[in-house]
Amino acid sequence: MAPVTAPDCPEVSPLLTVRPFHRDDRDQLTELVNAHVAAVVPGVSVSVNTVLSQLARQPDEFITDPWVADRVTLVAEQRRTVVAAAHLLRYRADVEVGAGYRDAGEVNWFVCRPPASFWPDSERAADLLMAACLARLARWNVRVRHADGALPAPGVYGVPRPWPHIRSAYERAGFRHTGHTEVLLIAHVAELPVTEPPPGVTIDRALGECGTRLTAHTGGRALGFIEVDTSLDRPERHSRGGGLADIGNLHAEAGAEPVLPCLLSQAARWLRLCGVDRLLTYESDAVGVDRMRKLGFEELTRTDRGWEHDGAGAASRG
């Protein structure tokens, strides 16, 4: 792809260029990614290796990543500084691919400097980069065009509320939020309530689907379980200010809801042994948010998932 400039357009600085990502951009790109991550989840940053790894593949997305046929990363550069970047995916069109992803193109993430006196052309940079993204999706001739904000950091996906400049860039380009909104909640592990198991209830620990599973039993019957993932701060990531984990699953059988505080308390005890001091969870409805608030969590932010380009039909993900 040849660099894109607009020297004849008075609205775009001739110093502004859109081009493919080069390995020499890695430090500036990581700095830009980490600025966006830090606005969503406190004390979290990712390494250069993490960013470069995600450009080649997404190991956490073990279902959808094998469906990807093409990956392209573009950057907008001004005065030899990366001021915006985007990562694009094209999914295969064969029957092995899930119906919602089949023959789809995606702006997997998009980051840019917010408007500021030091970067007066940041909005123009975002628009020029987005135009290049849409041009690439058009060349791929995909069935539908999606957008997301899935940076390689825990809790950073969709378009979080602390990114109004990204939301604006998507909307100016014709993307619309067609999906749902999730609430990210966080708790200090040390401040979670301490609740001992009721008489006759035992807690067993085992490997679960989404991390370490703690299950409450009584009389040979499972009452409920919680799974906590303590691998968010993988060795190639750097987390300032302590460890971070999230709740992968929290479930109680009908009539056994009172066991939930006990499960969370036991999970907190385990997390303290792991050196984890903050715990994330995600909810998409008011009932779930209210439940987690009562268990000691507070809202961190909200993120809007499911963005689709107006000019690419009305297909939705399955």
DOBA-620716 format. One record per residue (C-alpha): residue in one letter; x, y, z. Coordinates in Angstrom, 1 decimal. Layout:
N
A, X, Y, Z
...
//
This chain:
318
M, 0.0, 0.0, 0.0
A, 1.4, 3.4, -1.0
P, 1.4, 6.2, 1.6
V, -1.6, 8.4, 1.4
T, -1.4, 12.2, 1.7
A, -3.6, 15.0, 0.7
P, -1.3, 17.9, -0.2
D, -3.9, 19.5, -2.5
C, -6.6, 19.5, 0.2
P, -6.5, 22.6, 2.5
E, -8.2, 20.6, 5.3
V, -5.4, 18.1, 5.6
S, -1.8, 18.9, 6.5
P, 0.6, 17.8, 3.8
L, 2.8, 16.4, 6.7
L, 0.1, 13.9, 7.5
T, 0.6, 10.4, 5.9
V, -1.2, 7.1, 6.2
R, 0.9, 4.0, 5.5
P, 1.3, 0.4, 6.6
F, 2.8, -0.3, 10.0
H, 6.6, -0.7, 10.1
R, 8.4, -2.6, 12.9
D, 10.2, 0.7, 13.7
D, 6.8, 2.1, 14.8
R, 6.5, -0.5, 17.6
D, 7.5, 1.8, 20.5
Q, 5.3, 4.7, 19.4
L, 2.4, 2.3, 18.7
T, 2.7, 0.7, 22.1
E, 2.7, 4.1, 23.8
L, -0.5, 5.1, 21.9
V, -2.1, 1.7, 22.8
N, -1.2, 2.1, 26.5
A, -2.6, 5.6, 26.7
H, -6.0, 4.2, 25.6
V, -5.7, 1.2, 28.0
A, -4.8, 3.4, 30.9
A, -8.0, 5.5, 30.4
V, -10.1, 2.3, 30.8
V, -8.5, 0.1, 33.4
P, -6.2, 1.7, 36.1
G, -2.7, 0.6, 36.4
V, -2.6, -1.6, 33.4
S, -0.2, -1.4, 30.4
V, 1.1, -3.8, 27.8
S, 4.6, -4.5, 26.5
V, 5.9, -4.0, 23.0
N, 6.0, -7.7, 22.5
T, 2.3, -8.0, 23.5
V, 1.3, -5.4, 20.8
L, 3.5, -7.0, 18.1
S, 2.1, -10.5, 19.0
Q, -1.5, -9.3, 18.5
L, -0.7, -7.9, 15.1
A, 0.3, -11.4, 14.0
R, -2.4, -13.4, 15.8
Q, -4.7, -13.2, 18.8
P, -4.0, -16.3, 21.0
D, -6.8, -15.4, 23.5
E, -9.4, -15.6, 20.6
F, -9.0, -19.3, 20.1
I, -12.3, -19.7, 18.3
T, -12.4, -16.7, 16.0
D, -8.6, -16.2, 15.3
P, -8.3, -19.3, 13.1
W, -11.1, -17.8, 10.9
V, -9.0, -14.8, 10.0
A, -7.7, -14.7, 6.4
D, -5.9, -11.3, 6.3
R, -4.5, -8.9, 8.9
V, -3.4, -5.3, 8.1
T, -2.1, -2.6, 10.5
L, -2.1, 1.0, 9.3
V, -0.7, 4.1, 11.0
A, -1.1, 7.8, 10.5
E, 2.1, 9.7, 10.8
Q, 2.8, 13.3, 11.3
R, 6.2, 14.9, 11.8
R, 7.6, 11.3, 12.2
T, 5.2, 10.7, 15.0
V, 2.5, 8.0, 15.0
V, -0.7, 9.9, 15.8
A, -3.2, 7.2, 15.0
A, -3.3, 3.5, 14.2
A, -5.8, 0.8, 13.2
H, -5.7, -3.0, 13.0
L, -8.0, -4.6, 10.3
L, -9.1, -8.2, 10.0
R, -10.8, -10.1, 7.1
Y, -12.6, -13.3, 8.0
R, -12.7, -16.3, 5.6
A, -15.9, -17.0, 3.6
D, -16.0, -20.8, 4.0
V, -18.5, -22.8, 6.0
E, -16.1, -23.5, 8.8
V, -16.4, -19.8, 9.8
G, -19.3, -18.8, 12.1
A, -22.2, -17.3, 10.2
G, -21.9, -13.8, 11.7
Y, -18.1, -13.6, 10.9
R, -18.2, -15.3, 7.5
D, -16.9, -13.0, 4.8
A, -16.8, -10.1, 7.3
G, -14.3, -7.3, 7.6
E, -13.4, -5.6, 10.9
V, -11.7, -2.6, 12.3
N, -10.5, -4.7, 15.2
W, -9.2, -1.6, 17.0
F, -8.6, 2.0, 16.2
V, -6.5, 4.4, 18.4
C, -5.7, 8.1, 17.8
R, -4.5, 11.1, 19.8
P, -7.5, 13.1, 21.2
P, -7.9, 16.7, 20.0
A, -5.4, 19.0, 21.8
S, -3.5, 22.1, 21.1
F, -0.3, 20.1, 20.7
W, -2.0, 17.9, 18.1
P, -4.4, 20.2, 16.2
D, -4.7, 17.8, 13.3
S, -5.6, 14.7, 15.4
E, -9.2, 14.7, 14.1
R, -8.0, 15.0, 10.5
A, -5.5, 12.2, 11.1
A, -8.3, 10.0, 12.4
D, -10.5, 10.7, 9.4
L, -7.7, 10.1, 6.9
L, -6.8, 6.8, 8.6
M, -10.4, 5.8, 8.7
A, -10.8, 6.5, 5.0
A, -7.8, 4.2, 4.4
C, -9.4, 1.5, 6.5
L, -12.7, 1.7, 4.6
A, -10.8, 1.6, 1.3
R, -9.0, -1.5, 2.4
L, -12.3, -3.2, 3.5
A, -13.8, -2.2, 0.1
R, -10.9, -3.8, -1.7
W, -11.4, -7.0, 0.3
N, -15.1, -6.8, -0.9
V, -16.4, -8.1, 2.4
R, -20.0, -8.9, 3.1
V, -20.3, -6.7, 6.2
R, -18.0, -4.2, 8.0
H, -17.7, -4.3, 11.8
A, -15.7, -2.2, 14.3
D, -14.4, -2.8, 17.8
G, -11.8, -1.6, 20.2
A, -10.2, -4.9, 21.3
L, -6.8, -3.9, 22.5
P, -4.6, -6.7, 24.0
A, -5.3, -5.8, 27.6
P, -7.9, -7.0, 30.1
G, -11.2, -5.2, 30.1
V, -10.5, -3.2, 26.9
Y, -12.9, -4.0, 24.1
G, -15.9, -2.4, 22.4
V, -15.8, 1.4, 22.5
P, -15.4, 2.4, 26.2
R, -16.9, 5.7, 27.4
P, -13.4, 7.2, 28.2
W, -12.8, 7.2, 24.4
P, -15.2, 9.8, 23.1
H, -12.7, 10.7, 20.3
I, -12.8, 7.1, 19.0
R, -16.6, 7.1, 19.1
S, -16.7, 10.3, 17.1
A, -14.2, 8.9, 14.6
Y, -16.4, 5.8, 14.1
E, -19.6, 7.8, 13.8
R, -18.1, 10.3, 11.3
A, -17.0, 7.4, 9.1
G, -20.5, 5.9, 9.1
F, -20.2, 3.2, 11.9
R, -23.2, 2.9, 14.2
H, -23.6, 1.1, 17.5
T, -26.0, -1.7, 16.8
G, -25.1, -4.1, 19.7
H, -25.3, -3.9, 23.5
T, -23.6, -2.1, 26.3
E, -21.6, -3.8, 29.0
V, -20.7, -2.5, 32.4
L, -17.2, -3.0, 33.7
L, -17.0, -3.3, 37.5
I, -14.0, -3.4, 39.8
A, -13.3, -4.2, 43.4
H, -10.3, -4.1, 45.7
V, -9.8, -7.7, 46.8
A, -8.9, -6.6, 50.3
E, -12.2, -4.8, 50.7
L, -14.5, -7.6, 49.6
P, -16.7, -8.9, 52.4
V, -15.4, -11.8, 54.5
T, -18.1, -14.5, 54.6
E, -17.5, -18.0, 56.0
P, -19.4, -21.0, 54.5
P, -22.6, -21.9, 56.3
P, -22.6, -25.1, 58.3
G, -22.6, -28.2, 56.1
V, -21.2, -26.3, 53.1
T, -17.8, -27.0, 51.8
I, -15.7, -25.3, 49.1
D, -13.7, -27.3, 46.6
R, -11.1, -25.9, 44.2
A, -10.5, -27.2, 40.7
L, -9.6, -26.1, 37.2
G, -12.6, -24.5, 35.5
E, -13.3, -23.3, 31.9
C, -12.3, -19.7, 32.6
G, -9.7, -20.0, 35.4
T, -9.7, -21.5, 38.9
R, -13.1, -22.7, 39.9
L, -14.4, -22.7, 43.5
T, -17.5, -24.7, 44.0
A, -19.8, -24.8, 47.0
H, -21.2, -28.2, 47.9
T, -23.6, -29.5, 50.5
G, -24.7, -33.1, 50.9
G, -23.0, -34.0, 47.6
R, -25.0, -31.3, 45.7
A, -23.3, -28.4, 44.0
L, -24.9, -25.1, 45.1
G, -22.9, -22.7, 42.9
F, -19.4, -21.8, 41.7
I, -17.1, -18.9, 40.9
E, -14.2, -18.9, 38.4
V, -11.4, -16.4, 38.6
D, -8.8, -15.9, 35.9
T, -5.4, -14.8, 37.4
S, -3.6, -15.0, 34.1
L, -4.5, -11.5, 32.9
D, -1.1, -10.1, 33.8
R, 0.8, -12.6, 31.6
P, 4.6, -12.4, 31.8
E, 4.8, -10.3, 28.6
R, 2.4, -7.7, 30.1
H, 3.3, -5.2, 32.7
S, 0.8, -4.1, 35.3
R, 1.6, -1.2, 37.5
G, 0.4, -1.2, 41.1
G, -0.3, -4.9, 41.6
G, -2.0, -7.8, 40.1
L, -5.3, -8.0, 38.3
A, -7.8, -10.8, 37.8
D, -11.4, -11.1, 36.5
I, -14.4, -13.3, 37.2
G, -15.0, -15.6, 34.3
N, -18.1, -17.3, 35.7
L, -20.3, -16.7, 38.8
H, -23.3, -19.0, 39.2
A, -25.7, -20.2, 41.8
E, -28.4, -22.8, 41.5
A, -32.0, -21.8, 41.9
G, -32.7, -21.1, 45.6
A, -29.0, -21.1, 46.4
E, -28.2, -17.4, 45.7
P, -27.2, -16.8, 49.4
V, -24.1, -18.8, 48.7
L, -22.7, -16.2, 46.3
P, -21.1, -13.9, 49.0
C, -19.4, -17.0, 50.5
L, -18.0, -18.0, 47.1
L, -16.7, -14.5, 46.4
S, -15.1, -14.4, 49.9
Q, -13.3, -17.7, 49.3
A, -12.2, -16.4, 45.8
A, -10.9, -13.2, 47.4
R, -8.9, -15.3, 49.9
W, -7.4, -17.3, 47.0
L, -6.6, -14.1, 45.0
R, -4.8, -12.6, 48.0
L, -2.5, -15.7, 48.1
C, -1.9, -15.1, 44.3
G, -0.9, -11.5, 45.0
V, -3.9, -10.1, 43.2
D, -5.3, -6.8, 44.6
R, -8.0, -5.9, 42.0
L, -10.8, -7.9, 40.5
L, -12.8, -7.1, 37.4
T, -16.2, -8.4, 36.3
Y, -18.5, -7.6, 33.4
E, -22.3, -7.3, 33.3
S, -24.7, -6.5, 30.5
D, -28.0, -6.0, 32.5
A, -29.2, -4.0, 35.4
V, -29.9, -7.1, 37.6
G, -26.3, -8.3, 37.2
V, -24.9, -4.8, 37.9
D, -27.0, -4.5, 41.0
R, -26.0, -7.9, 42.3
M, -22.3, -7.1, 41.9
R, -22.6, -3.7, 43.6
K, -24.1, -5.5, 46.6
L, -21.1, -7.9, 46.6
G, -18.7, -5.0, 46.9
F, -18.0, -3.9, 43.3
E, -18.2, -0.4, 41.8
E, -18.7, 0.7, 38.2
L, -15.5, 1.3, 36.4
T, -16.9, 2.3, 33.0
R, -19.3, 1.2, 30.3
T, -18.4, 0.0, 26.8
D, -20.5, -0.2, 23.7
R, -20.1, -3.5, 21.7
G, -21.2, -4.2, 18.2
W, -20.5, -1.5, 15.7
E, -21.5, -1.8, 12.0
H, -20.8, 0.4, 9.0
D, -24.0, 1.9, 7.5
G, -22.9, 1.2, 3.9
A, -22.4, -2.6, 4.4
G, -25.8, -4.0, 5.0
A, -27.6, -5.0, 8.2
A, -25.9, -8.4, 8.9
S, -25.2, -9.0, 12.5
R, -22.8, -11.4, 14.4
G, -24.1, -14.7, 15.5
//
